[in-house]
């Protein structure tokens, strides 16, 4: 008999029944304005609406309460972000993204900026992955369109610093969606322009 459904504890997945919820633990966002030690575990080019950006996935190293938590970052370093309101704001966002990538590279050893031309996926992975540094996170939140009345939230990266900068986790505050329920995150202004490395919103 095939062992495909066997589990590591000796049980069999076929005996699970008709209901199952994956244990997720505490998935509340890391508190706003917190600084955590993290490293990139995935770096590559990605596309959205025929525009390319650098996609980074960070994995938190410490503190232990957030260990292995993933934080995603988009850097529009070449093409205009399709969410930008006009070309001037898109250009400013691109400048911020390039500065951010340069700072990440500096903390990872400074090899990307020495390349002749634009880095490829292999360059990004080889030079940015597995290099611990401190990231400062903010919280985004928005109404969940799939579950009316509910709010979804997560973290975005507002700053990067050397690993010696230290960990500083703030007290958690309640997460509230932006008034009006228009599907935009809670950010005190138009987040698409204000947050230079905004996540992908659910639509």
C-alpha positions as CSV (number, residue, x, y, z in Angstrom):
1,X,0.0,0.0,0.0
2,X,1.3,3.5,-0.8
3,X,2.7,5.5,2.1
4,X,1.7,8.8,0.4
5,X,-0.8,9.7,3.2
6,X,1.4,8.6,6.1
7,X,2.3,11.4,8.6
8,X,5.5,11.8,10.5
9,X,3.9,10.9,13.8
10,X,2.7,7.5,12.5
11,X,-0.9,8.6,11.9
12,X,-2.5,8.7,8.5
13,X,-3.9,11.8,6.8
14,X,-6.9,9.8,5.5
15,X,-8.2,9.6,9.1
16,X,-8.4,13.4,9.5
17,X,-12.2,13.5,8.7
18,X,-14.0,16.4,7.0
19,X,-12.7,19.4,9.0
20,X,-9.2,20.7,9.5
21,X,-7.6,24.0,10.3
22,X,-3.9,24.5,9.9
23,X,-2.4,25.7,13.2
24,X,-1.2,29.2,12.5
25,X,-0.2,30.4,16.0
26,X,-0.1,34.2,16.6
27,X,-0.3,35.8,13.2
28,X,-0.9,39.4,14.4
29,X,1.4,41.8,12.7
30,X,4.7,42.7,14.3
31,X,3.9,45.9,16.4
32,X,4.1,49.2,14.5
33,X,7.5,50.9,14.5
34,X,9.3,47.8,15.8
35,X,12.8,46.9,14.7
36,X,13.7,43.2,14.3
37,X,16.7,41.3,13.1
38,X,16.0,39.6,9.8
39,X,17.6,38.4,6.6
40,X,16.4,38.0,3.0
41,X,15.7,34.4,2.1
42,X,14.3,35.1,-1.4
43,X,15.3,37.9,-3.9
44,X,14.2,38.0,-7.5
45,X,12.6,40.1,-10.2
46,X,8.8,39.9,-10.5
47,X,6.1,41.4,-12.7
48,X,2.8,43.2,-12.2
49,X,0.8,44.7,-15.0
50,X,3.8,44.3,-17.4
51,X,6.0,46.3,-15.0
52,X,9.0,44.8,-13.2
53,X,10.1,45.2,-9.7
54,X,12.5,43.6,-7.2
55,X,10.7,41.2,-4.9
56,X,12.3,40.5,-1.5
57,X,11.1,38.1,1.2
58,X,12.5,38.7,4.6
59,X,12.6,36.1,7.4
60,X,12.8,37.4,11.0
61,X,15.6,36.0,13.1
62,X,14.9,37.6,16.4
63,X,13.2,38.2,18.7
64,X,12.0,34.6,19.2
65,X,8.3,35.6,19.4
66,X,8.5,36.6,15.7
67,X,11.2,34.1,14.6
68,X,10.6,32.9,11.0
69,X,7.9,35.5,10.4
70,X,7.9,36.6,6.7
71,X,7.8,40.2,5.6
72,X,7.5,41.0,1.9
73,X,9.0,44.0,0.1
74,X,8.5,45.3,-3.4
75,X,11.1,47.7,-4.8
76,X,10.1,49.5,-8.0
77,X,13.7,50.2,-9.0
78,X,13.2,50.2,-12.8
79,X,9.6,50.5,-14.0
80,X,6.9,52.8,-12.7
81,X,4.6,51.3,-10.0
82,X,1.2,50.9,-11.7
83,X,-0.4,52.2,-8.4
84,X,1.4,55.6,-8.6
85,X,-0.9,58.5,-9.3
86,X,1.3,60.3,-11.8
87,X,4.8,60.1,-13.4
88,X,6.3,62.5,-10.9
89,X,5.2,60.4,-7.9
90,X,6.3,57.3,-9.8
91,X,9.8,58.8,-10.3
92,X,10.1,59.7,-6.6
93,X,9.0,56.2,-5.6
94,X,11.6,54.7,-7.9
95,X,14.3,56.9,-6.3
96,X,13.3,55.8,-2.9
97,X,13.3,52.2,-4.0
98,X,16.8,52.5,-5.5
99,X,18.1,54.1,-2.3
100,X,16.5,51.3,-0.2
101,X,18.1,48.6,-2.4
102,X,21.5,50.3,-2.2
103,X,21.2,50.4,1.6
104,X,20.2,46.7,1.7
105,X,23.2,46.0,-0.5
106,X,25.5,48.0,1.6
107,X,24.5,46.0,4.7
108,X,25.0,42.8,2.7
109,X,28.5,43.6,1.6
110,X,28.0,46.2,-1.1
111,X,28.6,43.9,-4.1
112,X,25.5,44.7,-6.2
113,X,26.4,48.3,-6.7
114,X,29.8,47.2,-8.1
115,X,28.1,45.2,-10.9
116,X,28.2,46.5,-14.5
117,X,24.6,47.1,-15.1
118,X,21.3,45.8,-13.7
119,X,21.5,42.8,-11.4
120,X,19.7,39.5,-12.5
121,X,18.0,37.0,-10.2
122,X,21.2,35.1,-9.5
123,X,23.0,38.4,-8.6
124,X,20.2,39.4,-6.2
125,X,20.2,36.0,-4.5
126,X,23.9,35.6,-4.2
127,X,24.6,39.0,-2.8
128,X,21.5,39.8,-0.7
129,X,20.3,36.4,0.8
130,X,21.2,35.2,4.3
131,X,22.8,38.6,5.4
132,X,21.3,39.6,8.8
133,X,20.3,43.2,9.2
134,X,17.7,45.2,11.2
135,X,14.5,46.1,9.5
136,X,11.9,48.6,10.9
137,X,8.3,47.7,10.2
138,X,5.1,49.5,10.0
139,X,1.6,48.1,9.8
140,X,-0.9,48.2,6.9
141,X,-4.5,47.3,7.4
142,X,-7.6,47.3,5.2
143,X,-11.2,45.9,5.1
144,X,-11.4,42.3,4.1
145,X,-13.6,42.3,1.0
146,X,-14.1,38.5,1.3
147,X,-15.3,38.8,4.9
148,X,-17.3,42.0,5.4
149,X,-16.7,43.6,8.7
150,X,-13.3,41.9,9.1
151,X,-9.9,43.6,8.8
152,X,-6.7,42.1,7.3
153,X,-3.3,43.5,8.2
154,X,0.4,42.9,7.8
155,X,3.8,44.6,7.9
156,X,5.7,46.6,5.4
157,X,9.4,47.7,5.8
158,X,10.0,51.4,6.3
159,X,13.8,51.3,7.2
160,X,16.8,49.1,7.1
161,X,19.9,49.4,9.3
162,X,23.0,47.4,10.2
163,X,22.5,44.3,12.4
164,X,24.3,46.2,15.2
165,X,21.4,48.6,15.4
166,X,19.5,46.3,17.8
167,X,16.1,44.9,18.2
168,X,13.3,47.1,19.6
169,X,9.8,45.7,19.7
170,X,7.1,48.2,20.6
171,X,3.9,47.5,22.5
172,X,1.1,46.2,20.2
173,X,-1.8,48.5,19.4
174,X,-5.2,47.6,18.0
175,X,-5.3,47.4,14.2
176,X,-8.2,49.4,12.6
177,X,-9.1,49.7,9.0
178,X,-9.1,53.1,7.3
179,X,-12.5,54.8,7.5
180,X,-14.6,54.6,4.4
181,X,-13.9,50.9,3.6
182,X,-12.5,51.9,0.2
183,X,-10.0,49.0,0.2
184,X,-7.0,51.1,1.0
185,X,-4.7,50.4,4.0
186,X,-4.6,52.4,7.2
187,X,-1.8,54.9,6.6
188,X,-2.9,58.4,7.4
189,X,-2.7,59.5,3.7
190,X,-2.9,57.9,0.3
191,X,-0.8,54.8,1.0
192,X,0.0,54.0,-2.6
193,X,2.1,57.2,-2.8
194,X,3.2,57.5,0.8
195,X,4.5,53.9,1.3
196,X,7.3,53.3,-1.2
197,X,7.4,49.6,-0.7
198,X,3.7,48.8,-0.3
199,X,2.4,45.2,-0.3
200,X,0.0,43.7,-2.8
201,X,-3.5,44.5,-1.7
202,X,-6.3,42.0,-2.0
203,X,-8.9,43.1,-4.5
